[in-house]
Amino acid sequence: MVIGGAEDKLRDRVILGRFVSLAGGPGGHIVVVSTASSLGEEATNLYREIFLQAGVGRVSGLRPLTREEADDAAAAALIDEATGIFLTGGNQLKLSLVVGGTALGDALLRANRRGVVVAGTSAGASAVSTHMVAFGASGATPKHRMVQISAGLGLLEGIVVDQHFEQRTRLGRLLAVVAQSPSLLGVGLDEDTAAIVDADQLLEVLGRGAVTIIDGTQVRTDAFQTKGHRPMMVSGAILHSLPSGYRFDIRARMLLPDVQKPIRATVRAEQAKRQVAKLARTIAAEGADSLAMERSRRRRHEEREASE
């Protein structure tokens, strides 16, 4: 579960609530890994409070700051007990450098393979993939040398994730990554928006914004010729912009059939409730007076005549 950052923590908490549900709810044990954050234990305590309020049974925290600490057997054992793992925001390069290839990093991979939900927000979202955006420049135009790629934690293969996507204008650098590595699928996450990837590599969008997916299967580029920091030519990239409720098949690289949007379902439910209430009032009136329906029909007829 990769989140674009700035997820709602105060009101509906749609994304974090979904994470808690996937992590087992009252019977769950969430481990918050806050290595990426510069806020120290404040980040752990914030998410601990949120997850406990959302109804999870237990929350633990881990914040290794060195590879030696990440190699601690006790840290790996805690991950082995978890039903949900949450990687905070901050600095993704710090997270991957400290955790990748350690006992803790191996435990994360084991947990995810056995079905434990692993969520990352902001920097934590970037770090979960095999190839990670370490840092780069903003802008809508892809340019040579505008983004640096490094190895991530390896939970998502064949995908590169970028976050705060719309808010920080990161389309250009994701296009640049995909143009230079067409085998990778680019996934850009808006703030307060998540992509949930299941075991069958089906991606579901959840939240307030959109998930941008860039497929470079048919891409053409002059990236190998471009010098300095000048714009590169990118043609043929397939771009999908998917709001909440849409699903995407990562293996087939195709949009799945439209699903019922929660907002539309809510509208229909409200309409149905109003129709039922109106019908109930009509039935009640009819039961009280057998002439109620006829009087109502005559009144409407008279109103129409008066208006004419």
C-alpha angles and dihedrals in degrees: 000000000000118000126196094224133256090066116179108273100165112044128026095350090201095166098040090043090054089050092052090050092051089048092059105269114228092003094048134106116207122194115203114207108198100173092121094054125092090203093080117204091351090078092050092047092048093055092040090058093046094049093046090050088050089058107259115150101226139009126194130182134221126184112167111178098184134043088244090059091046088053091058110124091218091060091051091047091055090053089049088058095049127107091190134022124199123196112200128218126261123092116356094195090057091050095049094043093052100038107026114103095006131112088265092051091050090049090054090054092047092049094050092047091055091052104267112148112242116194127187127185125203105325089012089058093053092048098057095073128083091240114043135194099234096183141320149151128288126239142107095248119079111235136181113265094007093124137040120212125201137164117287131196094285103234094124115045125204093013134102116200129206125183141201078038107166095026094057098033097241099158093105097056094046090050088050092052094049093044090055094040107030093174089069122084111222116221119189118190124203118215117279088019130111139193115210114201117195131201091272091057093250113147123212124193121222132174145037102310136035140274114231115208121193118196115194098185092118099028125140121194145162091216092124089058101040116106133204116349097320123135116275126218113247119178134167098025111148112225127196123187109194126185126198116310098029123115133207132197105226096193095049092035092224140121114255122228115288115275131205109280114226091227093053091047089051092050091050091047091052091048090049091050091052091048091049091048091050091048091048091053091048092049091048091051091047091051092051095047125015089207094057095097093047092049090049091050092049092048092053090048092051091048091053092049091049091051091052 
